[in-house]
């Protein structure tokens, strides 16, 4: 919300750049921006894979003030001269630790190095390791570290381990779902095929569910979510 106050909505060019590690997170952030700017004359857009570059180039011509991007697609646009980042005044890196885990360290370094008009940079991360400290120190002469909450989130989670024979796994899963009826549940499976098999079996038992795996295209992933 402070970013809405910081930019000039009369200027029809990108002023805020938000970079996130996954397409789903990029879309989620953009959806939140659209809710916040519903009654403001501001535009926003996503730059991410799984979408047509031609359509995204056309969207840029409308002069969105907010750009939410994945590192890979943003680098593509910068390399091809489709997107000039020199006028970006506010830069947000979301889930920095996840981005580094996914191997985006060089891309982040490269993007950050070309933002020559920055007034403010914000980075958000669940953990702060030496690699994150190094990249912040390289690009920021002064910064403030804000820690939200004194307790580690994991301390508030109950862990239960069940040692069970393979043939009893699904029945136990259904039992646990019945125990926690009405609650959102994430089930992790070992293989892509298992995600589909488990989903089909749960649907036969009248459970509302969907699966996500690497074989889905962007439209299918978005529909599942």
C-alpha positions in Angstrom: 0.0 0.0 0.0 2.8 2.5 0.7 4.0 2.0 -2.9 0.6 3.3 -4.2 1.4 6.5 -2.4 4.9 6.7 -3.6 4.4 6.6 -7.3 2.9 9.2 -9.7 -0.1 7.7 -11.5 0.0 10.4 -14.1 3.3 9.0 -15.4 2.4 6.2 -17.8 5.5 4.1 -17.5 6.7 1.3 -15.1 7.8 2.7 -11.8 7.5 -0.3 -9.5 9.2 -3.7 -10.3 8.3 -6.7 -8.2 10.2 -9.9 -8.8 9.1 -13.3 -7.4 10.4 -16.8 -8.0 7.3 -18.5 -9.5 4.6 -17.8 -12.0 1.9 -18.6 -9.4 3.3 -16.1 -6.9 3.6 -13.4 -9.6 0.0 -13.9 -10.5 -1.1 -13.8 -6.9 0.8 -10.6 -6.2 -0.7 -9.0 -9.4 -4.2 -10.0 -8.3 -3.6 -8.3 -4.9 -2.4 -5.1 -6.7 -5.5 -5.1 -8.8 -7.7 -5.3 -5.7 -5.8 -2.4 -4.1 -5.9 -0.2 -7.2 -9.5 -0.9 -8.2 -10.5 2.7 -7.6 -7.2 4.3 -8.6 -6.1 5.2 -12.2 -3.2 2.8 -12.1 -2.2 -0.2 -14.3 -0.3 -3.3 -13.5 0.8 -6.4 -15.5 2.7 -9.7 -15.2 5.9 -10.7 -17.0 6.2 -14.5 -16.8 6.7 -17.6 -18.8 3.7 -19.6 -20.0 2.2 -16.4 -21.5 2.6 -15.0 -25.0 5.5 -12.5 -25.2 3.7 -10.7 -28.0 0.7 -10.0 -25.8 2.9 -9.0 -22.9 4.8 -6.5 -25.2 1.4 -5.0 -26.1 0.4 -4.7 -22.5 3.6 -2.7 -21.8 2.5 -0.1 -24.4 -0.4 0.8 -22.1 2.1 2.2 -19.6 1.5 0.1 -16.4 3.1 1.6 -13.3 3.5 -1.9 -11.6 5.4 -4.8 -13.2 5.3 -8.1 -11.5 7.8 -10.6 -13.0 9.7 -13.8 -12.8 13.4 -13.4 -13.2 13.7 -15.5 -16.4 11.0 -13.7 -18.4 12.2 -10.3 -17.2 15.7 -11.0 -18.4 14.3 -12.0 -21.8 12.5 -8.7 -22.1 15.6 -6.7 -21.0 17.9 -8.6 -23.4 15.6 -8.0 -26.4 15.1 -4.3 -25.6 11.4 -4.8 -24.9 11.6 -3.3 -21.4 13.6 -0.3 -20.2 14.2 -0.7 -16.5 16.1 2.6 -16.1 13.0 4.5 -14.9 12.1 2.0 -12.2 12.1 3.8 -8.8 10.9 1.1 -6.5 12.2 -2.5 -6.5 10.7 -5.4 -4.5 12.3 -8.9 -4.3 9.9 -11.4 -2.8 10.9 -14.7 -1.4 14.6 -14.1 -1.9 15.7 -17.3 -0.3 13.5 -19.3 -2.6 14.9 -17.4 -5.6 18.4 -18.3 -4.6 17.4 -21.9 -4.0 16.1 -22.1 -7.6 19.4 -20.8 -9.0 18.3 -17.2 -9.8 21.2 -15.5 -8.0 22.9 -14.4 -11.2 19.7 -13.1 -12.7 18.8 -11.2 -9.6 22.3 -9.7 -9.6 22.0 -8.7 -13.2 18.5 -7.2 -12.9 19.4 -5.2 -9.7 22.6 -3.9 -11.4 20.6 -2.2 -14.2 18.2 -0.4 -12.0 19.9 3.0 -12.0 17.1 5.2 -10.7 16.1 3.4 -7.5 14.7 5.4 -4.6 13.8 2.4 -2.5 14.4 -1.4 -2.5 12.6 -4.0 -0.4 13.6 -7.6 0.0 11.4 -10.2 1.7 12.7 -13.6 2.9 11.7 -16.3 5.4 15.4 -16.8 6.2 18.5 -14.7 5.9 21.7 -16.6 5.0 25.2 -15.3 4.0 24.4 -15.4 0.3 21.4 -13.1 0.8 23.5 -10.8 2.9 26.2 -10.7 0.2 23.8 -9.7 -2.5 22.1 -7.0 -0.4 25.5 -5.6 0.6 26.6 -5.4 -3.0 23.7 -3.3 -4.0 22.7 -1.4 -0.9 25.0 1.0 0.9 22.5 1.4 3.8 19.6 -0.8 4.8 17.3 -1.6 7.7 16.7 -5.2 8.8 13.1 -5.7 10.0 12.2 -9.0 11.7 8.5 -9.7 11.9 7.7 -11.8 15.0 10.0 -13.3 17.6 9.1 -16.9 17.2 10.0 -19.3 14.4 6.9 -20.4 12.6 7.8 -24.1 12.8 7.5 -23.9 16.6 3.7 -23.4 16.2 3.2 -26.5 14.0 2.3 -29.9 15.4 4.3 -32.8 13.7 3.0 -36.4 13.6 4.9 -39.3 12.0 2.9 -42.5 11.1 4.9 -45.6 10.3 2.4 -47.6 8.1 2.4 -50.4 5.5 2.0 -49.2 1.9 -1.4 -51.0 1.4 -2.9 -49.0 4.4 -1.6 -45.6 3.3 -4.6 -44.4 1.3 -7.2 -45.6 3.9 -5.2 -43.7 6.5 -5.1 -40.6 4.3 -8.9 -40.7 3.9 -9.3 -41.1 7.7 -7.1 -38.1 8.4 -9.1 -36.0 5.9 -12.3 -37.0 7.6 -10.8 -36.0 10.9 -10.0 -32.6 9.6 -13.0 -32.0 7.4 -13.4 -28.5 6.1 -9.7 -27.7 6.4 -7.4 -27.0 3.5 -4.9 -29.8 3.0 -1.8 -30.2 0.9 -0.7 -33.8 0.0 2.8 -34.3 -1.3 3.5 -37.4 -3.4 6.7 -39.0 -4.6 5.9 -39.0 -8.3 3.9 -37.1 -10.9 1.8 -40.2 -11.6 1.0 -40.6 -7.9 -0.4 -37.0 -7.8 -2.9 -38.0 -10.5 -3.7 -41.4 -9.0 -4.4 -40.0 -5.5 -6.5 -37.2 -6.9 -8.7 -39.6 -9.0 -9.2 -41.8 -5.9 -10.1 -38.9 -3.7 -12.6 -37.6 -6.2 -14.3 -41.0 -6.3 -14.7 -40.6 -2.6 -16.4 -37.2 -3.1 -13.4 -35.2 -1.9 -12.9 -31.8 -3.7 -9.3 -31.8 -4.9 -6.9 -31.1 -7.7 -3.3 -32.0 -8.5 -0.2 -30.0 -9.5 2.9 -31.4 -11.1 5.5 -30.4 -13.6 3.7 -31.9 -16.6 0.9 -29.3 -16.4 1.0 -26.2 -18.7 0.4 -22.8 -17.2 -3.3 -22.8 -17.9 -3.8 -26.1 -16.2 -1.7 -25.0 -13.2 -3.8 -21.9 -12.8 -7.0 -23.8 -13.1 -5.9 -26.2 -10.5 -5.0 -23.5 -8.1 
